[in-house]
Amino acid sequence: MFNHDELHQVAHTAPIISHLQRLAPTAKIEVITSSELQTAAVKQHLAPDLPQPVFWSIKSDRLSKISEKALGNLLPLTRISGLMANTELFSCFDALVVPETTTTFLKTKCGMDKPKLIFFPHGAGDRSIGFSKDIRHFDYVLLPGEKTRKRMLDAGVIRSGNHRIVGYPKFEARSEQPQRRFFSNDKPVILYNPHFDPKLSSWFKYGEQILDHFASQSEFNLIFAPHVMLFRRKLLASIEHRMLKVRHNLSQRYLNADNIHIDTGSPRSVDMSYTRAADIYLGDVSSQIYEFIKNPRPAIFLNSHNAQWQTDPNYACWKFGPVLDDMSKFQETLHQSLPLKLHFRKIQAEAFHQSFSLDANKSSGERAAEAIADFVDIERLPRQNIECRTDAPAIGSMPQAVAI
């Protein structure tokens, strides 16, 4: 199930679908989305030689959307309303596999024991929100690597026997795609990837200075591809840090610069196109840094909120490169970052190994499918279809049926 405003969570679990179909051909594997864009995005990850699974559409009511906006987006009311309106549909399933924690609302507020909830986090970053208490309500948790497992165990949100390390399915989603070029020259490419969190994001304090810097020079190319949520809303809210900030619009000057490529939320901003194309990463707390260091390269971090980060696990990635507390040494640091220093290369390589458990002989999608099959005990499911009536419309003309 995919129940979020945007597409950035899709690639984390969609690659599992076809593997689960192959592994369990007698089981019903179905997909729930909350927008047509999500449906299209999921279909891009499906194996063309397999039957397309049934797609169900859940949508929130208009009042929830208006209320969420009026409250400054502090609460995910649209996601919650989509859950509450479709409990009958969800009760038909043995399990829901999800990449976000709002789904635990089905247990904590709706009192549902069925379906079982299986969680795979959308990213392998360091922010404390990734280890929230909501995770303890999941029946089973799939993990990308040892780092996430240890922090979740330390936080008490998973326990022995209710989780398994399976790797990172998102990596296989782009493994066979050619690397795209975004500039017609061979100048170094910088990816500026600020987060949307109003406290942690460097955008609100340094964003325009950074764009000004690159717009007024010709040595570097810049890809400005922030977290997709930064430019989806004018008012940015953080539940974690109880903070609101207003985001200003981009100047036309930046949009017209030949050496600046701007993407505030297309599918390329979430499919690793930019982390693969860049020579240097510039950012703050986005988990995309971990996808970037799959191939170790220079990284620069902006401390815009005076974080005491050196021993804080929520900023572990800031050890991958220099950290700037202001912009006074930005140009000097940028020039000195290439080539990647040996000690940063070693730190990045070790962090990647701890963050992602990758198997050369078996894909992460396959491992995740096996973990789901083992947990749900698919082999003992009845082979016949069980009709399930619901008011939620299935996309297309596929019949209603129970699913894993």
Disulfide bonds with the S-S distance in Angstrom:
Cys92-Cys388 1.44
